[in-house]
Amino acid sequence: MRADVNGDRQAPAGAPALEKGLDLLEALAAEDGGLTQKQLAAKVGRSVSEVFRMLGVLERRGYIVRDGKTGEYSLALTLFRLATHHPPMRRLQRVARPVMEVLAETTGLGCHLSMPSSGQFLIVAVADPDRPMGWAVKLGGVFPFAATYVSARVLAAFQQGRRREEMVRLLAAEGGESEASLTARLDRIAAAGHDLVASELIDGFVDISCPILDEHGQAVAALTLPFLPRFAKLQDANAWLTLVQQAAQDISSQVGGATPAASG
């Protein structure tokens, strides 16, 4: 609050342009797909002419992108890059890297850490064994939030309430599986504490993934080790499950999250 020269109390001074820009970003963040200029104006309760210039600024600064064919706007990765410079994110990456490096060297396989973002998931940390040949996921890679990806399943399985429901809807929209079937599948993953299954994307791989949990027991990230017998030091994926679970628990513990007991 501020006072005028007569000492009267007045409402805090606003920043209309800033509020308009934040309204647009929040509206886009709430959507799985893109929105046209007209749809965005309706979402934020403003006229098309009011949002026109602000959309131009946000696009020029790299916060949003416009599809040349549909005219729809969607969020770019700029907000994610800003988030990775935020201390909690840096802390997660700093804690995870040495744990992941040990896991990669012990198993002889690459592993990666994924986080959800705007209807997708992103690779925020990777570790590869010191070998001349192998299989790896690229740091900074962006993937659709689809049930064919083990990281997406684990990120969704270890959520609660509306957040869980939103992720189930997103998974269903990205594939042909019903929400009821997906919910049952995610419940089984949550009960097991991990997902270990033949890859739905690449023949011959077995996906092992465990959640990195916050203090409420919800997944903030997924630690995934794609198991490929030809490159692993042992040929049995189950032999490495305990190591992946322990690595995920170590990371969770160091960032102040929950550390459930490993289950077989």
N, C-alpha and C positions, 0 to 999 in steps of 0.2 A: 504494500500500500504506500501511497505518497500523499503529502499534504500540500494544499495550495497556499498562497501568501496569507490567506485569512485563517489558516490552520484547519480548514475542513478536510476530512478524509475523502480520498477519491479512489476509484478502482485503479489497479495497476495498469500502466501503459502497455498496450498490446503491440504486436508486431504482425500485422495482417499478412504481409507477403510471406513471412516465415511460416505462419500457421497454415496458409494456403498450400505451400510446398509440402509441409509435413502431412497435411490431410491427403494430398495426392499420393505420397509415398506409402502411407498407411493403407489407403484404398487398394493400391496395387499389391501390397504385401498380403492382403487378405484374399487375393484371387489366385486360383491355380493357373489360369491362363492370362491372356492380355485383355486390355480394355481400350475401346476407342475413346477419342476425345469427348464425344457426346456422352458416352457411358460414364466416364470419369466425372464429368461435370455433374451428372445426376447423382452419382455416388456421394460427392462431397457437398451437394446442395448449392452449387454455384452455376453461373451461366457459362456457356461455351467460350465466350469472349474473355471471361475472367481467368479461365484455366489455360487459355491458348499460350500466352506469353510465359507463364510459369512452366508449362511443359517444355517449351523451347529451352529455357534455362537449365532445367533438370537434364534434358537430353544432351545439351552442349557440355555440361559438367560430368557426364558419364554415369548419372544415377539411374537413368532409364534408357530404354532403347525402343525404337519404333519399327514395326514390321512394315516394310515397304509395300507388301501385297495387301495386307488386311487393314493397315492403318492403326493396328492395336499397339498400345504401349505396355511394356512390362519392365520389371526391375532388372537392372544390370547387376554386375557383381561388385560394384564400388562399395556398397554398404558392407558386403562380406569382407572386403579388403580392409575397410576401416575397423570392423569388428576384430579382425585378427591382430590389430595393433592395440586392442584393449587389453589391459593387464590380465584379466581372467583367461582370455584366449591364449595369450602368450604363455601363461603359466601352464595351461594344459599341454601345449605343444612342447614346452621346455621339459616338463615332467615325462611326457610320453616318449620322446625320442630315445633317451638312453634305455628305457625298458624295452622298446620296440627293437632297438639295435641288438640287444642281447637275445631277444626272441628270434630274430632273423638269423643270427649266427648259430644259435643252438639248433634250429630246425633245418637250416640251409635253404629257407624259403623267405620270400619277401612278404611283408605285412603292411597294412595301411590303416589309417584312422579316418573315419568319415563322420561328417556332421550334416544335419538337415538344414536346408536354406531355400525358402521361396519355392516350394514344390519340387525341389531337387535335392540331391545330396552331393557334398563336395569332399574331396580328398584333402585333408588339412595337414597330414604328416605321413611319411613313408619311411620304411627301413628295408634295405636289401642286404643279403649276405655278401661277403667278399668272394664272389665267384665270377668267372668270366662269362657265364651264361646263365640265364634264368628267365623268370616271368615277373613283371612288375606293373603296378598301377602308377600313373603319372601324378606327381604332386600338383594340386590345383585342378585336377580333373573334375568335371561336372557330369553327373549322371541323372537320368530320370528317376523319380521316386516310384519305382515299380517293384512288384513282388518278385520278379525274376532275380533281383539283386539281394543277396543275403544281408548286406549292410542296411538296406531299406527295411527289410523285415525285422531285423533286430532293433533298429531305431524306433520302429512303430510298436513292437511288442512290449517294450519297457517304457510305456507311457500310461497316463491315467486320465480318466474323465474325458472332457471335450477334446483335449489334445490327441488322445488315442483315437477317438471317433473321427477327427479330421484326417488323421494319417490313414486310417482304414479307407475312408472315402477316396483319398488321393491314390492309394494303391489300387483300388477297384477301378478308378478312372483310367489308370495306366495299363490295365490288363483286362482279361476276360473273366476273372474270378469274382464271385459275388462277395458282398460285404460280410454276409454270415459265414461263408467258408473261410474268408480271410481272418475274421475275428477268431474263429476256432483254431486256425493255424497259428496265429500270434499267441493265443492263450497257451498252446502247447510249448511254444518257444519260451515264453515267460516262465512257465512252470519248470522247464528244464534248466533255465538260466543261461542258455546259449542256443545257437543253431549250428548243426553239423549235418550236412546233406550234400548229395551229389549236385554239382553246379547245374543250374538251369540254363546257363549261357554257353559254357564251353565243355565239350565232351572230355572226360578223363580227369577233370578237376573235382575236388571235394572242398566245399566251402565251410570254413570254421569261423564263427563270429561270436563275440561276447560284448556286452554293453559296458560302457564307461558311465557310471551312475553318479547323480548328484546326491545331495543330502536327503532328498525325498525319495530316492530309489528310482528316479526316472532317468532314462538314457539321455546324456548330452552328446554322446558319440558312440561309435561302434568300432571295435578293434577286430579286424578281419585278416585271416591268413588263408589265402587260396592254396590248398594242398595239391601238389602235383607229384605223384609217387616217383617219377623219373628223376626229379631233382631233390627230393627230400632225403634226409640222412636215414630215416626209417620209412618203411613202406606202408605203415598203418596210420591212418589219420587220427584214430582214437588215441594213439600214443602221444600226440601233440596237444590234444584237447586240454589236458590239465595245465600245460604250460601257457596256452592262450588265456585260459581262465585266470591263472595266477597273475599274468601280465596285466590283464584288464582290472583285476582287483587292486594290484599295486598302484596303477594309475589313478583309479577311483579314490583310493585311500589318500594319496598324496595331494589330491585337489579338494579334499574335504568331503568326498562323497560316500555313499553307502558301499559296503563290501560284503555282499551276500556270500555264504559258503558255496564253494563249487559243488555242482551236482553232476553225476554221471549221466 
